Every structure is written in structure tokens, then in C-alpha cells.
Amino acid sequence: MGWLVLVVVGVVLWWWSLALTLAAYQGERMPMWTAATEAPRRAIALRAVGAAAVVFGTGMFAAVWGQPGWVAAVAAGVFVSLTLVAPHLVAVARHNRDVAPRA
């Protein structure tokens, strides 16, 4: 159960990082596929720690079930894609849509 808590904490840190970055880009478009140049330093640190916690926690949680290592790797990849990457892309796309287009 402890590994699952680590995963949840990692997801919360990732989303907090995204909220800080979107706030830094208030009123202007945020890059979709490249690193945000104006992201606050703590947003970058939160994103790194959150991603590490999610990957490590998901891998260890799968290992607790007695699954082989490749199952843990696949589980971590799927979980990261569904809870971090896809929602991140949607949030940035919505932010960029709401910001007035450049002239």
C-alpha cells in the first residue's frame, strides 16, 4: 500500500508543477512539445520529483504483486502515459486555445 501512496504523491506533485507552469504563461502561449523556458524553478523540481516518484512507485507496486520486471515496466509506462503525459497535453492545448492567437 505504501508504494501506491508514493504514486499518488508523485501525480499530485506533477499536477502542481503543471499548474505553476501554466500560471507562469498566463496570457501567452505555452510550448507543447518543448521545455517551457519561463517555468519557475520549483515547477521543474516538482515535475522531476513527481515523475520519479510515479515511475518508482508504480514499478515497486507491480513488483509487490510478484510480477516479472517487464510487467512493472509496462505498468509504469501505461500509468505515466494515462495520468501524466496525456492530461498534460490536454491541459496545455486548452491553455493555448484560451490564449488569444498571436498577430
C-alpha positions as CSV (number, residue, x, y, z in Angstrom):
1,M,0.0,0.0,0.0
2,G,2.9,2.3,0.7
3,W,4.1,2.2,-2.9
4,L,0.6,3.3,-4.1
5,V,0.8,6.4,-1.8
6,L,4.1,7.2,-3.4
7,V,2.4,7.1,-6.8
8,V,-0.4,9.3,-5.7
9,V,2.1,11.8,-4.2
10,G,4.0,11.8,-7.5
11,V,0.9,12.5,-9.5
12,V,0.0,15.4,-7.2
13,L,3.5,16.9,-7.5
14,W,3.3,16.6,-11.3
15,W,0.0,18.4,-11.5
16,W,1.2,21.1,-9.0
17,S,4.1,21.6,-11.3
18,L,1.8,21.9,-14.3
19,A,-0.4,24.5,-12.5
20,L,2.7,26.6,-11.6
21,T,4.0,26.5,-15.2
22,L,0.6,27.4,-16.7
23,A,0.4,30.3,-14.3
24,A,3.8,31.5,-15.4
25,Y,2.5,31.5,-19.0
26,Q,-0.7,33.4,-18.2
27,G,-1.7,35.4,-21.2
28,E,0.7,33.8,-23.7
29,R,1.0,30.5,-25.4
30,M,3.0,27.7,-23.8
31,P,5.1,25.4,-26.0
32,M,3.5,22.0,-26.4
33,W,6.5,19.7,-27.3
34,T,9.5,21.6,-25.9
35,A,10.5,22.6,-22.4
36,A,8.8,25.7,-21.1
37,T,11.5,28.4,-20.9
38,E,9.7,30.5,-18.3
39,A,8.7,27.7,-16.0
40,P,9.5,28.5,-12.3
41,R,12.4,26.5,-10.9
42,R,10.3,24.9,-8.3
43,A,7.9,23.7,-11.1
44,I,10.8,22.0,-12.8
45,A,11.9,20.4,-9.5
46,L,8.4,19.3,-8.7
47,R,8.0,17.7,-12.1
48,A,11.2,15.8,-11.8
49,V,10.5,14.5,-8.3
50,G,6.9,13.7,-9.2
51,A,7.8,11.8,-12.3
52,A,10.5,9.8,-10.4
53,A,8.0,9.0,-7.6
54,V,5.4,7.8,-10.1
55,V,7.7,5.6,-12.1
56,F,9.5,4.2,-9.0
57,G,6.2,3.7,-7.1
58,T,4.4,2.0,-10.0
59,G,7.4,-0.3,-10.6
60,M,7.6,-1.3,-6.9
61,F,3.8,-1.7,-6.6
62,A,3.8,-4.1,-9.6
63,A,6.8,-6.0,-8.0
64,V,4.9,-6.4,-4.8
65,W,2.3,-8.4,-6.7
66,G,5.0,-10.8,-7.7
67,Q,5.1,-9.9,-11.3
68,P,8.2,-10.1,-13.5
69,G,10.2,-6.9,-14.2
70,W,8.9,-6.3,-17.7
71,V,5.3,-6.2,-16.3
72,A,6.4,-3.5,-13.9
73,A,8.0,-1.6,-16.8
74,V,4.9,-1.8,-18.9
75,A,2.7,-0.9,-16.0
76,A,4.8,2.2,-15.2
77,G,4.7,3.2,-18.9
78,V,1.0,2.9,-19.2
79,F,0.3,4.6,-15.9
80,V,2.6,7.5,-16.8
81,S,1.0,7.9,-20.2
82,L,-2.5,7.9,-18.8
83,T,-2.0,10.1,-15.8
84,L,0.8,12.4,-16.7
85,V,1.5,12.8,-20.4
86,A,-2.0,12.7,-22.0
87,P,-3.6,15.0,-19.4
88,H,-0.6,17.3,-19.6
89,L,-1.0,17.6,-23.4
90,V,-4.7,18.3,-23.0
91,A,-4.1,21.0,-20.3
92,V,-1.5,22.8,-22.5
93,A,-3.8,22.6,-25.6
94,R,-6.7,24.1,-23.6
95,H,-4.5,26.8,-22.2
96,N,-3.2,27.7,-25.7
97,R,-6.7,27.7,-27.1
98,D,-7.9,30.1,-24.4
99,V,-5.0,32.5,-25.1
100,A,-5.5,35.0,-27.9
101,P,-3.7,33.9,-31.1
102,R,-0.6,35.9,-32.0
103,A,-1.0,38.5,-34.6
